[in-house]
Amino acid sequence: MAAAPALSAQRYWRDNLYPYVFYSTVDGLGAAFHYGRTSPLSFVERPEPSYASLSLDAGASTRGSRFVVADAQAPAWWAGWRARLTLVAARDNRLGYYGLGNDAPYFADSVRLAGAYFYRVSRTRLMARATVQRRLVGPIRILVGGTLARTNFRVLPGSSVFRRDLATGTVDPGTVPFTDKVVRAGVVLDTRDNEVDPHAGVFVEALFASGTGYTRRTGHARLHVHPLQKLVVAGRLGAEGMGGTPPLAALQEMESSERPFGAVGGYRSLRGYYDGRFAGPGKLIGGLEARYALLWIPSLVEVKLVAFYDAGRVFGPGEAVRLTTTGLHRAGGAEVAVRLLRNSLIVIGYGRGREGGQVLFGTSWSY
């Protein structure tokens, strides 16, 4: 692979401030504002979205969820280096909790009989996360990072699966609340032509993390191909195994070199299922999607129609994480995506699995 072109010395900062609305099946309608300060790359042909950026997002939903996220990134400020610091204070007031394991059941009648919160729990989190990456050779980077997080769960009114599992010890009461101290290291191979909206390239990461009382090993691969001018086909395969005694707060997430995400279930892992639908120490996720540009003006705007298929499952304690079609939960759906300039992307869609459907909203691709 050819060496990256030298970075221009002409750097400046651009500010933006705007409100926005969002919607999800779980949280309902929400409103937020975004402040960003970005040092753009202008028309330099590089995959990074900017030299550096600072952002602050804050919002709340009609069902009691709220968040404040401060994010500082420097993907191209220093040649060969990239760094990121993220601070999060959030409450997910209607997070899904269905029990542990790949066969955790869902019965629509339970919601009608026991109340709307039967499969819900309120989760609050304070988190500080830092990552530094260094280009080793060509498209290969090594990374190190750390996270300090405080997670608590609040039982919602009425009968619920979480209330039952907390009382029986299936969820260890000693880990509610839970303070997690994590160190991680890994290797990343990245040949994407654009990090926000790739048309071609691969992204592969292999990570190891050690948290409070547990370890985590994660592998993730994404492929983007561009067979026709207006068509991009994307695929992903990811797996994760955890050792030790991971608490619920850690079981509900999958590690990434960028930011951890909810798995298995939700926009980033299994569209068409609620966030947190399946929880376990082992995770397997996969997906395939076709993105066709209805409007295609390179470097300015693209409007895409997307068809996708997702699959995933979790593995219980002692089970080996393996590539298998047995026990997979599957979903499919469609999205409309709009990209403006280099680094603004909005995705709206609908996904459906065997338990119903979900409205989808994202400010990045699912993968």
Secondary structure by P-SEA (a helix, b strand, c coil): cccccccccccbbbbbbbcccccccccccccbbbbbbbbcccccccccccccccccccccccccccbbbbbbbcccccccbbbbbbbbbbbccccccccccccccccaaaaaaccccccbbbbbbcbbbbbbbbbcccccccccbbbbbbbbbbbcccccaaaaaaaacccccccccbbbbbbbcbbbbbbccccccccbbbbbbbbccccccbbbbbbbbbbbbbccccbbbbbbbbbbbbcccccaaaaaccccccbbbbcccccccccccccccccccbbbbbbbbbbbbcccccccbbbbbbbbccccccccccccccccccccccccccbbbbbccccbbbbbbccccccbbbbbbbccccc
